[in-house]
Amino acid sequence: MKDKGNSGSQLALFRDERGITTAGMAVALFVSLALIFSGAQLYRVHSAAAEVQEVADACALAADNEVAGFLVVANACDAVCLSLTLLSVTLYGLGLVAACVPPAESVSVKLIELAQQTAEKRSQFFDLACQGLNMAQRALPVVASYNALRVAQANDDGAMTGDHLGAAVLVPDDFPELGDAPDDGLADAGSAISGEVQAVRDTAREAEEAAKRADVAKEKGFQEDCGADPAYCMRERAASLAGLSESQNPAYASVDAWSFSVALERARAYYQERLSGWHLEGRGAEEQADSVIRKRFYQYALDELADAYVDESEESFSAYLPHLFRNTDEMRSTPLYAEAIYPITSEGEGQMMHAWSGCPRAVAVIRYGSVADLEAERGAFVRCDACRFVPSSVGSVAAASTSISNGFENHYELMRQACEEYQEARQVADPLARQVRERVQPLLEALKGVLGNAGTFRIHAQPPGRDGVLAMVVDQAQNAASEGFENAFTGAGEVLGACAAVSAATIIEDGQESAGAVITETLASFGGKGGIGAAASAASGVWMSLLRAYEDGKSALEDAVEQGLESFSHRTASGLGKWAAHTFEDIIQAAGLEPADTRCLKPVVLNSGYVAREGDSAVCVSFLQAKEAARAGSSPSTSSAGALLKGAAHGAEGVFDGDRFEVARIELPFGGNGSLAWTASSGDGLAGDAADAAYGVLEDALAGALGDRSWK
């Protein structure tokens, strides 16, 4: 019972009438507080451990951001090479077009010079850019790791005071050297153009002069046919004298739409209508004879026009429009002179020839004769006193209408003479124009070949870190376990040990933003006008348009060519300017230039194993071995972690001026210039010894803080 009493008294310590004693409450509170503070301390420890991983992620992104920045500069250099190639081709093409336009000869000379200078500047820029980019690539590993170190140190203020050190290694750490550019044919094409262009200019000038004479003749023929309407002309006379309908007697507002074939068809319709509508006119035999002879003239004219033709194209012209006789001398060379259609009667005084069988004296016709017979046997014939037929009756039938402005034959003859002048001029101009086309076509084809090779003379950088970045961060701060959290539940003198973490990042394309606009905006400031005339102004405008070719491809190139062609008139009488412009535009459209992939790049964090597997360096191999050992629970030495540090490149000494490194300068032949620079994120400058010192400190920290303990 005593024992039972003692037991009961002990239980009473923890019970009262409500079931809980004061001592029990105190113990419960003590246990609860111990659990709360222990959990809070555990949270602090875990937060500190997690923070070093966040810093490692930030360092990896910061290091990879340098790779992305380098690629933007490399893409800008590539854009310059492409745009200068296209600019040189475009200027050569515009120069050839201008060479076909004699008024633009001076522009042609300047455009060809600018094209040559642009090609030279392109080669110079390519060499300088490759040298600068190679230097930058050699410095890139140091720049990236230095930026990782800077970011690590910038994150010392966290849940606990930190002392972060970081390093980054680019994967892979090597790169192919830039500088070997294949021949894209621009130099050969430029040499051929320079050798031929003066001959093109000289021949085009001769062709233009002949073509202008042809234009003058054609304008004259147009005016005589229908251009002068409603004043006297073939169309007005055909309407007034023959009453031709609009369909048979068309009007043309412009000589450009008119041709000599229009006048030929109008003349045929006119004489056909005059013949079909003919009726005997005149009160006396002599007047009626004139009416009959006019009918015969209409038939003669129709017969002559039946063999007429006009064959015209852009490259050739040939025509035959018959000359209709104006007097007896000219009539003797026509079929009318020898045709035996005139009745002959026998009179007491001799034989008598009549104009037609309806003559009152033409009775008892013994035979039919011709005007040739009448003149050959002049002494054997007496003149008819009724129709008064003589050789000049036929020879002068069209004399009046050919000599005066209200005669159809007058305007027809002037039109026919203009046609002959036009044909003579075209016979000079067409072969010359053909020579120009034969010279220019292969030169433009050579430029087409250069455009087909435009993808070869480019800068395609594959810098260190193109597959990703590996980063390590160590927080070597020795924070007291109770720092900032003093309490009776945390033992004094305990410290939180050093923490280490690894991370990795790689570059992906940002589909929401285009780097092409950034590149265009950057380079556009270099395209100033040098104040050297229309050619320089045209070249500068073309450069502005061609900058978009890096992003828009062929459409930007077409716009640039169109803009260049608009800078000078390519209209010529010979048509060579129009032909050359259209041919050049067709070549541009057939070039098939595709835009470059200019989406912006951005770094993202990913599993470090993915990045390490992309490299075959000792760093990557050691890293993977250490990671596998850590997963297996072994305790590797810090040599594996140290291998990550020793993989950093050296040699940035003297590369940067402050935090800016000029990759290459751009000098445009029409006055624009500038430089492309890579701005590192190092803030206060970068030197190789600073990076080396950082690696040394970090390596010592790893050895001292981690010892032989495993790290994850």
C-alpha positions as CSV (number, residue, x, y, z in Angstrom):
1,M,0.0,0.0,0.0
2,K,3.0,2.3,0.8
3,D,4.3,1.7,-2.6
4,K,1.0,2.3,-4.1
5,G,0.8,5.5,-2.0
6,N,4.2,6.6,-3.3
7,S,3.1,5.9,-6.8
8,G,0.0,7.9,-6.3
9,S,1.9,10.8,-4.9
10,Q,4.2,10.9,-7.9
11,L,1.3,10.9,-10.3
12,A,-0.2,13.7,-8.3
13,L,2.6,15.9,-9.3
14,F,1.3,15.8,-12.8
15,R,-2.4,15.9,-12.0
16,D,-4.9,18.1,-10.4
17,E,-8.6,18.2,-10.4
18,R,-8.5,19.1,-14.1
19,G,-6.0,16.4,-15.0
20,I,-2.8,18.5,-15.6
21,T,-0.4,19.8,-12.9
22,T,1.8,22.8,-13.1
23,A,5.0,20.7,-13.3
24,G,3.5,18.8,-16.3
25,M,2.8,22.0,-18.1
26,A,6.3,23.2,-17.5
27,V,7.8,20.0,-19.0
28,A,5.5,20.2,-22.0
29,L,6.4,23.8,-22.6
30,F,10.1,23.0,-22.3
31,V,9.9,20.1,-24.8
32,S,7.9,22.2,-27.2
33,L,10.3,25.1,-27.1
34,A,13.2,22.7,-27.6
35,L,11.5,21.3,-30.7
36,I,10.7,24.8,-32.1
37,F,14.2,26.1,-31.6
38,S,15.7,22.9,-32.9
39,G,13.4,23.1,-36.0
40,A,14.2,26.7,-36.5
41,Q,17.9,26.0,-36.3
42,L,17.6,23.2,-38.7
43,Y,15.7,25.5,-41.1
44,R,18.6,28.0,-40.8
45,V,21.1,25.4,-41.6
46,H,19.1,24.1,-44.6
47,S,18.6,27.7,-45.8
48,A,22.3,28.4,-45.6
49,A,22.9,25.2,-47.6
50,A,20.2,26.1,-50.1
51,E,21.5,29.6,-50.5
52,V,24.9,28.4,-51.8
53,Q,23.1,26.5,-54.5
54,E,21.2,29.6,-55.5
55,V,24.4,31.5,-55.7
56,A,25.9,28.7,-57.8
57,D,23.0,28.9,-60.2
58,A,23.4,32.7,-60.4
59,C,27.1,32.3,-61.1
60,A,26.4,29.7,-63.9
61,L,23.9,32.1,-65.5
62,A,26.3,35.0,-65.1
63,A,29.2,33.1,-66.8
64,D,27.0,31.9,-69.6
65,N,25.7,35.4,-70.1
66,E,29.2,36.3,-71.2
67,V,29.0,33.6,-73.9
68,A,25.7,35.0,-75.0
69,G,27.1,38.5,-75.1
70,F,30.0,37.3,-77.2
71,L,27.7,35.6,-79.7
72,V,25.8,38.9,-80.1
73,V,29.0,40.6,-81.1
74,A,30.0,37.7,-83.3
75,N,26.6,37.8,-85.0
76,A,27.0,41.5,-85.6
77,C,30.3,40.9,-87.2
78,D,28.6,38.2,-89.4
79,A,25.9,40.7,-90.3
80,V,28.5,43.2,-91.3
81,C,30.2,40.7,-93.6
82,L,26.9,39.6,-95.1
83,S,25.7,43.2,-95.6
84,L,29.0,44.3,-97.1
85,T,28.9,41.4,-99.5
86,L,25.4,42.3,-100.5
87,L,26.2,46.0,-100.6
88,S,29.2,45.4,-103.0
89,V,27.1,43.2,-105.2
90,T,24.2,45.7,-105.2
91,L,26.5,48.6,-106.0
92,Y,28.2,46.7,-108.8
93,G,24.7,45.8,-110.2
94,L,23.5,49.4,-109.9
95,G,26.7,50.6,-111.5
96,L,26.1,48.3,-114.5
97,V,22.5,49.5,-114.8
98,A,23.7,53.1,-114.7
99,A,26.4,52.3,-117.3
100,C,23.5,51.5,-119.7
101,V,22.0,54.9,-119.0
102,P,24.3,57.5,-120.7
103,P,23.0,60.5,-118.5
104,A,24.0,58.4,-115.4
105,E,27.6,57.7,-116.6
106,S,29.1,59.7,-113.7
107,V,26.9,57.9,-111.2
108,S,28.0,54.6,-112.8
109,V,31.6,55.4,-112.3
110,K,31.1,56.3,-108.7
111,L,29.0,53.3,-107.9
112,I,31.6,50.9,-109.4
113,E,34.3,52.7,-107.3
114,L,32.2,52.4,-104.2
115,A,31.5,48.7,-105.0
116,Q,35.3,48.0,-105.3
117,Q,36.0,49.9,-102.1
118,T,33.2,48.1,-100.3
119,A,34.7,44.7,-101.3
120,E,38.1,45.8,-100.0
121,K,36.5,47.1,-96.8
122,R,34.7,43.8,-96.4
123,S,38.0,41.8,-96.7
124,Q,39.7,44.1,-94.3
125,F,36.8,43.9,-91.8
126,F,36.7,40.1,-92.1
127,D,40.4,39.8,-91.2
128,L,40.2,42.3,-88.3
129,A,37.0,40.8,-87.0
130,C,38.3,37.3,-87.0
131,Q,41.5,38.4,-85.2
132,G,39.5,40.3,-82.6
133,L,37.0,37.5,-82.1
134,N,39.8,34.9,-81.7
135,M,41.3,37.1,-79.0
136,A,38.0,37.5,-77.4
137,Q,37.4,33.7,-77.5
138,R,40.7,33.1,-75.8
139,A,39.7,35.5,-73.1
140,L,36.1,34.3,-72.8
141,P,36.8,31.5,-70.2
142,V,38.5,34.0,-67.9
143,V,35.8,36.6,-68.5
144,A,33.1,34.1,-67.7
145,S,34.7,32.8,-64.6
146,Y,35.6,36.3,-63.4
147,N,32.0,37.3,-63.8
148,A,31.0,34.1,-61.8
149,L,33.4,35.1,-59.0
150,R,32.1,38.7,-59.0
151,V,28.5,37.5,-58.7
152,A,29.4,35.0,-56.0
153,Q,31.0,37.8,-53.9
154,A,28.0,40.0,-54.5
155,N,25.8,37.5,-52.8
156,D,27.5,37.5,-49.4
157,D,24.5,39.1,-47.8
158,G,22.0,36.4,-47.2
159,A,20.3,34.6,-44.3
160,M,23.7,34.3,-42.8
161,T,26.8,36.4,-43.6
162,G,28.5,34.6,-46.4
163,D,32.0,34.4,-47.8
164,H,31.4,33.1,-51.3
165,L,33.9,32.2,-53.9
166,G,33.0,30.9,-57.3
167,A,34.5,29.7,-60.5
168,A,33.1,28.6,-63.9
169,V,34.4,26.4,-66.7
170,L,33.1,26.7,-70.2
171,V,32.2,23.5,-72.0
172,P,34.0,22.9,-74.3
173,D,36.9,25.1,-73.4
174,D,38.4,25.1,-76.9
175,F,37.2,26.7,-80.1
176,P,37.9,26.6,-83.9
177,E,40.0,29.5,-85.1
178,L,38.2,32.0,-87.3
179,G,39.8,33.5,-90.4
180,D,39.7,31.1,-93.3
181,A,37.2,32.5,-95.8
182,P,36.5,30.7,-99.0
183,D,36.5,32.6,-102.3
184,D,32.9,33.6,-103.0
185,G,33.7,35.0,-106.5
186,L,33.2,38.7,-105.6
187,A,36.8,39.7,-106.5
188,D,36.6,38.0,-109.9
189,A,33.2,39.4,-110.6
190,G,34.4,42.9,-109.6
191,S,37.5,42.6,-111.8
192,A,35.4,41.5,-114.8
193,I,33.0,44.4,-114.3
194,S,35.7,46.9,-114.0
195,G,37.3,45.6,-117.2
196,E,34.1,45.7,-119.2
197,V,32.1,48.6,-117.9
198,Q,33.8,51.3,-119.9
199,A,33.0,49.5,-123.2
200,V,29.5,49.1,-121.9
201,R,29.2,52.8,-121.3
202,D,30.7,53.7,-124.8
203,T,28.4,51.3,-126.7
204,A,25.4,52.3,-124.6
205,R,26.1,55.9,-125.5
206,E,26.1,55.2,-129.2
207,A,23.0,53.0,-128.9
208,E,21.3,55.8,-127.1
209,E,22.1,58.4,-129.7
210,A,20.7,56.1,-132.5
211,A,17.7,55.3,-130.4
212,K,17.0,59.0,-129.9
213,R,17.0,59.5,-133.6
214,A,14.6,56.6,-133.9
215,D,12.3,58.1,-131.2
216,V,12.3,61.4,-133.2
217,A,11.3,59.6,-136.3
218,K,8.6,57.6,-134.6
219,E,7.2,60.7,-133.0
220,K,7.0,62.2,-136.4
221,G,5.3,59.2,-137.9
222,F,2.8,59.2,-134.9
223,Q,1.9,62.8,-135.5
224,E,1.3,62.3,-139.2
225,D,-0.8,59.2,-138.5
226,C,-3.0,60.2,-135.6
227,G,-1.1,62.3,-133.1
228,A,-2.1,65.6,-134.6
229,D,-5.8,64.8,-134.6
230,P,-8.1,66.9,-134.8
231,A,-5.6,68.7,-137.1
232,Y,-4.9,67.3,-140.5
233,C,-3.4,63.8,-140.3
234,M,-4.1,60.4,-141.7
235,R,-6.7,59.7,-139.1
236,E,-8.5,63.0,-139.6
237,R,-8.4,62.7,-143.4
238,A,-9.6,59.1,-143.3
239,A,-12.6,60.1,-141.2
240,S,-13.4,63.1,-143.3
241,L,-12.8,61.7,-146.8
242,A,-13.7,58.0,-146.3
243,G,-15.9,58.1,-143.2
244,L,-14.0,55.3,-141.6
245,S,-15.5,53.9,-138.3
246,E,-13.6,54.1,-135.0
247,S,-12.7,50.5,-135.2
248,Q,-11.1,51.0,-138.6
249,N,-9.7,54.4,-137.7
250,P,-8.4,54.1,-134.1
251,A,-7.0,56.9,-132.0
252,Y,-3.8,56.6,-129.9
253,A,-3.0,59.1,-127.1
254,S,0.6,58.2,-126.8
255,V,3.4,57.3,-129.2
256,D,4.5,54.6,-126.7
257,A,1.3,52.6,-127.5
258,W,1.4,53.4,-131.2
259,S,3.4,51.7,-133.9
260,F,3.8,52.1,-137.7
261,S,1.6,49.0,-138.2
262,V,-1.3,51.1,-137.0
263,A,-0.7,53.6,-139.8
264,L,-0.3,50.7,-142.3
265,E,-3.7,49.2,-141.3
266,R,-5.3,52.6,-141.4
267,A,-4.0,53.2,-145.0
268,R,-5.4,49.8,-146.1
269,A,-8.7,50.5,-144.6
270,Y,-8.8,54.0,-146.2
271,Y,-8.1,52.8,-149.7
272,Q,-10.4,49.9,-149.4
273,E,-13.2,52.2,-148.3
274,R,-12.5,54.7,-151.1
275,L,-12.5,51.9,-153.6
276,S,-15.6,50.2,-152.4
277,G,-17.4,53.5,-152.1
278,W,-16.4,54.9,-155.4
279,H,-18.9,56.2,-157.9
280,L,-18.5,58.1,-161.1
281,E,-18.2,61.9,-160.5
282,G,-18.1,64.9,-162.7
283,R,-20.3,66.5,-165.3
284,G,-18.1,66.4,-168.3
285,A,-16.0,63.6,-169.8
286,E,-12.7,65.1,-168.5
287,E,-13.9,65.2,-164.9
288,Q,-15.3,61.8,-165.2
289,A,-12.0,60.6,-166.6
290,D,-10.3,62.0,-163.5
291,S,-12.8,60.1,-161.3
292,V,-12.1,56.8,-163.1
293,I,-8.3,57.3,-162.9
294,R,-8.6,58.0,-159.1
295,K,-10.5,54.7,-158.8
296,R,-7.6,53.0,-160.6
297,F,-5.2,54.7,-158.2
298,Y,-7.1,53.4,-155.2
299,Q,-6.8,49.9,-156.5
300,Y,-3.1,50.4,-157.2
301,A,-2.6,51.6,-153.7
302,L,-4.4,48.6,-152.2
303,D,-2.3,46.3,-154.4
304,E,0.9,48.0,-153.2
305,L,-0.1,47.9,-149.5
306,A,-0.9,44.2,-149.8
307,D,2.8,43.6,-149.8
308,A,3.6,46.1,-147.0
309,Y,4.6,44.9,-143.5
310,V,5.8,46.1,-140.1
311,D,7.7,43.6,-138.0
312,E,8.8,45.2,-134.7
313,S,10.1,43.9,-131.4
314,E,12.2,45.3,-128.5
315,E,15.3,44.0,-130.2
316,S,14.6,44.5,-133.9
317,F,12.6,46.4,-136.5
318,S,11.9,45.9,-140.2
319,A,9.2,47.4,-142.3
320,Y,8.2,48.0,-145.9
321,L,5.7,50.8,-146.7
322,P,5.4,51.4,-150.4
323,H,5.9,54.8,-151.8
324,L,2.9,56.0,-153.8
325,F,3.9,58.0,-156.9
326,R,3.4,61.7,-156.9
327,N,4.0,62.6,-160.6
328,T,4.4,61.1,-164.0
329,D,8.1,60.5,-163.6
330,E,7.5,58.3,-160.5
331,M,4.5,56.7,-162.1
332,R,6.7,55.3,-164.9
333,S,8.3,53.0,-162.4
334,T,4.9,51.5,-161.3
335,P,2.8,48.8,-162.9
336,L,0.3,51.5,-163.9
337,Y,2.7,52.6,-166.6
338,A,2.7,49.3,-168.5
339,E,-0.9,48.0,-167.9
340,A,-2.9,47.9,-171.1
341,I,-6.4,49.0,-169.9
342,Y,-7.0,52.1,-171.9
343,P,-9.2,51.8,-175.0
344,I,-7.8,52.9,-178.4
345,T,-10.0,54.0,-181.3
346,S,-9.0,54.7,-184.9
347,E,-9.6,58.2,-186.0
348,G,-9.0,59.9,-189.3
349,E,-6.0,61.8,-187.9
350,G,-4.6,58.7,-186.3
351,Q,-5.2,56.5,-183.2
352,M,-6.8,57.9,-180.1
353,M,-6.3,56.6,-176.5
354,H,-9.1,57.2,-174.0
355,A,-9.1,57.3,-170.2
356,W,-11.9,54.7,-170.0
357,S,-14.5,53.0,-172.1
358,G,-17.2,55.4,-171.0
359,C,-15.6,58.3,-172.9
360,P,-18.1,59.5,-175.6
361,R,-15.3,59.2,-178.2
362,A,-14.4,55.6,-177.2
363,V,-16.5,53.8,-179.8
364,A,-15.3,51.1,-182.1
365,V,-12.4,50.2,-179.9
366,I,-9.8,48.5,-181.9
367,R,-7.5,47.5,-179.0
368,Y,-6.3,48.5,-175.5
369,G,-3.0,50.2,-174.8
370,S,-0.9,51.5,-171.9
371,V,0.6,54.8,-170.9
372,A,3.9,53.4,-172.0
373,D,2.4,52.8,-175.5
374,L,1.1,56.3,-175.5
375,E,4.5,57.8,-174.8
376,A,6.4,55.3,-177.1
377,E,4.1,56.0,-180.1
378,R,3.6,59.6,-179.3
379,G,3.4,60.6,-183.0
380,A,0.8,58.0,-183.8
381,F,-1.7,59.2,-181.3
382,V,-4.0,62.2,-181.3
383,R,-5.4,63.6,-178.0
384,C,-9.1,62.9,-177.3
385,D,-10.9,66.2,-177.2
386,A,-13.5,64.7,-174.7
387,C,-11.6,63.0,-171.9
388,R,-8.3,64.7,-172.9
389,F,-6.3,61.6,-171.7
390,V,-2.5,62.1,-171.7
391,P,0.3,60.4,-169.6
392,S,0.1,63.1,-167.0
393,S,-3.6,62.3,-166.4
394,V,-2.4,59.2,-164.6
395,G,0.9,60.6,-163.3
396,S,-0.7,63.5,-161.5
397,V,-3.7,61.7,-160.0
398,A,-2.2,61.9,-156.5
399,A,0.0,65.0,-157.0
400,A,-2.4,67.4,-155.4
401,S,-3.3,65.2,-152.4
402,T,0.4,64.4,-151.9
403,S,1.5,68.0,-151.9
404,I,-1.1,69.7,-149.8
405,S,-1.8,69.3,-146.1
406,N,-5.4,68.3,-146.6
407,G,-4.5,65.3,-148.7
408,F,-4.4,61.8,-147.2
409,E,-1.4,60.9,-149.4
410,N,0.5,63.9,-148.1
411,H,0.4,62.6,-144.5
412,Y,0.9,59.0,-145.6
413,E,4.0,59.9,-147.4
414,L,5.4,61.8,-144.5
415,M,4.6,58.9,-142.2
416,R,6.3,56.5,-144.6
417,Q,9.4,58.7,-144.7
418,A,9.4,58.7,-140.9
419,C,9.2,54.9,-140.9
420,E,12.3,54.7,-143.2
421,E,14.2,57.1,-140.8
422,Y,13.1,55.0,-137.9
423,Q,14.2,51.8,-139.5
424,E,17.6,53.3,-140.4
425,A,18.1,54.4,-136.8
426,R,17.0,51.1,-135.4
427,Q,19.4,49.3,-137.7
428,V,22.2,51.2,-136.0
429,A,20.7,51.1,-132.4
430,D,19.6,47.5,-132.2
431,P,23.0,45.9,-132.9
432,L,24.7,48.2,-130.4
433,A,22.0,47.5,-127.8
434,R,22.6,43.8,-128.5
435,Q,26.3,44.2,-127.8
436,V,25.6,45.9,-124.5
437,R,23.2,43.1,-123.4
438,E,25.8,40.5,-124.4
439,R,28.4,42.3,-122.3
440,V,26.2,43.0,-119.3
441,Q,24.4,39.7,-119.0
442,P,27.4,37.6,-118.1
443,L,28.5,40.3,-115.6
444,L,25.1,40.2,-113.9
445,E,25.3,36.4,-113.9
446,A,28.6,36.6,-112.1
447,L,27.0,38.7,-109.5
448,K,24.3,36.1,-109.2
449,G,27.0,33.5,-108.5
450,V,28.3,35.7,-105.7
451,L,24.9,35.9,-104.2
452,G,24.6,32.1,-104.4
453,N,27.9,32.0,-102.4
454,A,26.8,34.7,-99.9
455,G,26.6,32.1,-97.2
456,T,30.3,31.2,-97.5
457,F,32.0,34.5,-96.7
458,R,30.6,34.7,-93.2
459,I,31.7,34.5,-89.6
460,H,30.3,31.5,-87.8
461,A,31.8,31.6,-84.3
462,Q,31.7,28.5,-82.1
463,P,33.1,29.9,-78.9
464,P,34.1,28.2,-75.7
465,G,31.0,27.5,-73.7
466,R,28.9,26.9,-76.8
467,D,27.6,23.7,-75.1
468,G,27.2,25.2,-71.6
469,V,28.9,26.3,-68.4
470,L,29.9,24.4,-65.2
471,A,30.0,26.6,-62.1
472,M,31.2,25.9,-58.5
473,V,30.6,28.1,-55.5
474,V,32.0,27.6,-51.9
475,D,30.8,29.5,-48.9
476,Q,33.7,29.4,-46.6
477,A,32.1,31.6,-43.8
478,Q,32.5,30.1,-40.3
479,N,29.3,31.3,-38.8
480,A,28.6,30.5,-35.1
481,A,25.6,28.2,-34.8
482,S,24.0,30.7,-32.4
483,E,24.8,33.8,-34.5
484,G,21.8,36.0,-34.7
485,F,19.8,33.3,-33.0
486,E,21.2,33.1,-29.4
487,N,19.2,30.7,-27.2
488,A,19.7,28.1,-24.5
489,F,18.9,25.3,-26.9
490,T,21.9,25.9,-29.2
491,G,25.3,24.9,-27.9
492,A,27.8,27.7,-27.7
493,G,31.0,27.4,-29.7
494,E,29.4,25.3,-32.4
495,V,29.9,26.6,-36.0
496,L,28.1,25.9,-39.3
497,G,30.6,24.4,-41.7
498,A,31.5,25.5,-45.2
499,C,29.1,24.8,-48.0
500,A,29.7,24.1,-51.7
501,A,27.5,23.6,-54.7
502,V,27.8,23.1,-58.4
503,S,25.5,24.3,-61.1
504,A,25.3,24.4,-64.9
505,A,23.8,26.6,-67.5
506,T,23.5,26.6,-71.3
507,I,22.2,29.0,-73.9
508,I,18.9,28.6,-75.6
509,E,17.1,30.7,-78.2
510,D,14.6,33.2,-77.0
511,G,11.7,32.9,-79.4
512,Q,10.0,36.1,-78.1
513,E,12.8,38.4,-79.2
514,S,14.9,38.9,-82.3
515,A,18.5,39.9,-82.3
516,G,18.2,41.0,-85.8
517,A,16.6,44.3,-84.8
518,V,19.3,44.9,-82.2
519,I,22.0,44.2,-84.8
520,T,20.4,46.5,-87.4
521,E,20.0,49.3,-84.9
522,T,23.6,48.9,-83.8
523,L,25.0,49.0,-87.3
524,A,22.7,51.6,-88.8
525,S,24.6,54.3,-87.0
526,F,27.6,53.6,-89.1
527,G,25.9,54.4,-92.4
528,G,26.5,58.1,-92.6
529,K,26.5,60.0,-95.8
530,G,29.9,61.2,-96.9
531,G,28.8,64.2,-98.9
532,I,30.2,62.8,-102.1
533,G,27.1,63.1,-104.3
534,A,24.2,61.0,-105.5
535,A,26.1,57.8,-105.6
536,A,27.2,58.0,-102.0
537,S,23.6,58.9,-101.0
538,A,22.3,55.9,-102.9
539,A,25.0,53.6,-101.3
540,S,24.1,54.8,-97.9
541,G,20.4,54.2,-98.4
542,V,21.1,50.8,-99.8
543,W,23.3,50.0,-96.8
544,M,20.4,50.9,-94.5
545,S,18.1,48.5,-96.3
546,L,20.7,45.7,-96.6
547,L,21.1,45.6,-92.8
548,R,17.7,44.0,-92.7
549,A,18.9,41.2,-95.0
550,Y,20.5,39.5,-92.0
551,E,17.0,39.0,-90.6
552,D,14.7,39.3,-93.6
553,G,16.8,37.7,-96.3
554,K,15.8,38.1,-99.9
555,S,12.9,40.6,-99.3
556,A,15.3,43.1,-97.7
557,L,17.8,42.6,-100.6
558,E,15.0,43.3,-103.1
559,D,14.0,46.4,-101.3
560,A,17.6,47.6,-101.3
561,V,17.9,47.1,-105.0
562,E,14.6,48.9,-105.6
563,Q,15.7,51.8,-103.5
564,G,19.0,52.0,-105.3
565,L,17.3,52.0,-108.7
566,E,15.0,54.8,-107.6
567,S,18.0,57.0,-106.9
568,F,18.6,57.6,-110.6
569,S,16.5,57.4,-113.7
570,H,17.1,54.3,-115.8
571,R,14.7,55.3,-118.6
572,T,16.5,55.3,-121.9
573,A,15.5,55.6,-125.6
574,S,17.4,52.4,-126.3
575,G,15.5,50.5,-123.6
576,L,18.9,49.3,-122.2
577,G,18.4,51.0,-118.8
578,K,15.0,49.3,-118.3
579,W,16.4,46.0,-119.5
580,A,19.4,46.1,-117.2
581,A,17.2,47.1,-114.2
582,H,14.7,44.4,-114.8
583,T,17.5,41.8,-115.4
584,F,19.2,42.8,-112.2
585,E,15.9,42.6,-110.3
586,D,15.3,39.1,-111.7
587,I,18.7,38.0,-110.6
588,I,18.1,39.3,-107.1
589,Q,14.7,37.5,-107.0
590,A,16.3,34.3,-108.1
591,A,19.1,34.5,-105.5
592,G,17.1,32.7,-102.9
593,L,18.9,34.4,-100.0
594,E,17.6,33.1,-96.8
595,P,17.6,35.1,-93.6
596,A,19.9,34.1,-90.8
597,D,18.6,32.7,-87.5
598,T,18.8,35.8,-85.3
599,R,16.7,34.9,-82.4
600,C,18.1,36.3,-79.1
601,L,20.0,33.9,-76.9
602,K,19.5,33.5,-73.1
603,P,21.2,31.4,-70.5
604,V,19.1,28.9,-68.5
605,V,20.1,26.6,-65.6
606,L,20.0,22.8,-66.3
607,N,21.4,19.6,-64.8
608,S,25.1,19.9,-64.6
609,G,25.6,16.3,-65.9
610,Y,24.1,17.2,-69.2
611,V,26.7,19.9,-69.8
612,A,29.6,17.9,-68.5
613,R,28.7,15.0,-70.9
614,E,29.1,17.5,-73.8
615,G,32.8,18.0,-73.1
616,D,35.7,15.6,-73.3
617,S,38.2,17.6,-71.3
618,A,39.8,16.4,-68.1
619,V,37.6,18.9,-66.2
620,C,34.4,17.3,-67.5
621,V,35.7,13.8,-67.0
622,S,36.7,14.5,-63.4
623,F,33.5,16.3,-62.7
624,L,31.4,13.3,-63.9
625,Q,33.5,10.9,-61.8
626,A,33.2,13.1,-58.7
627,K,29.4,13.4,-59.3
628,E,29.0,9.6,-59.6
629,A,31.2,9.0,-56.6
630,A,29.1,11.5,-54.6
631,R,25.9,9.7,-55.6
632,A,27.5,6.4,-54.5
633,G,28.2,7.9,-51.0
634,S,32.0,7.7,-51.3
635,S,34.3,10.4,-50.1
636,P,36.4,11.7,-53.0
637,S,39.1,14.2,-52.4
638,T,38.9,17.8,-53.3
639,S,41.1,17.1,-56.4
640,S,37.9,16.4,-58.4
641,A,36.5,19.8,-57.4
642,G,39.9,21.3,-58.0
643,A,39.9,20.0,-61.5
644,L,36.9,22.2,-62.2
645,L,39.0,25.2,-61.2
646,K,42.1,24.3,-63.1
647,G,40.1,24.1,-66.3
648,A,39.9,27.9,-66.6
649,A,41.7,29.5,-69.5
650,H,44.3,32.2,-69.0
651,G,45.7,35.0,-71.2
652,A,43.2,37.8,-70.9
653,E,46.1,40.1,-70.0
654,G,46.0,43.2,-72.2
655,V,42.8,42.2,-74.1
656,F,40.4,44.5,-72.3
657,D,40.6,48.3,-71.9
658,G,38.5,48.6,-68.7
659,D,35.6,46.4,-69.5
660,R,35.4,47.0,-73.2
661,F,37.2,45.1,-76.0
662,E,37.1,46.4,-79.5
663,V,36.6,43.5,-81.9
664,A,36.9,45.3,-85.2
665,R,36.3,48.7,-86.8
666,I,33.8,49.3,-89.6
667,E,34.8,51.8,-92.3
668,L,32.3,52.3,-95.1
669,P,33.5,53.9,-98.4
670,F,30.7,56.5,-98.4
671,G,31.6,58.0,-95.1
672,G,30.2,55.8,-92.3
673,N,32.4,54.2,-89.7
674,G,32.4,52.8,-86.2
675,S,33.5,49.9,-84.1
676,L,32.0,46.7,-82.8
677,A,33.0,46.0,-79.2
678,W,32.4,43.3,-76.7
679,T,31.6,44.7,-73.3
680,A,32.4,42.3,-70.5
681,S,30.3,42.4,-67.3
682,S,33.4,42.6,-65.1
683,G,32.6,46.2,-64.1
684,D,35.9,47.4,-62.8
685,G,38.1,45.8,-65.5
686,L,39.7,42.4,-66.0
687,A,43.3,41.2,-65.9
688,G,44.7,37.7,-66.2
689,D,46.5,37.9,-62.8
690,A,43.2,38.9,-61.1
691,A,41.5,35.8,-62.4
692,D,44.5,33.6,-61.5
693,A,44.4,35.0,-57.9
694,A,40.7,34.3,-57.6
695,Y,41.2,30.7,-58.7
696,G,44.0,30.3,-56.2
697,V,41.9,31.6,-53.3
698,L,39.0,29.4,-54.3
699,E,41.2,26.3,-54.6
700,D,42.7,26.9,-51.1
701,A,39.2,27.4,-49.7
702,L,38.1,24.1,-51.1
703,A,41.1,22.3,-49.7
704,G,40.8,23.9,-46.3
705,A,37.0,23.9,-45.9
706,L,36.1,20.6,-47.4
707,G,39.2,18.5,-46.6
708,D,38.4,15.0,-47.7
709,R,34.7,15.3,-47.0
710,S,32.3,14.4,-49.8
711,W,30.5,17.2,-51.5
712,K,27.4,17.4,-53.5
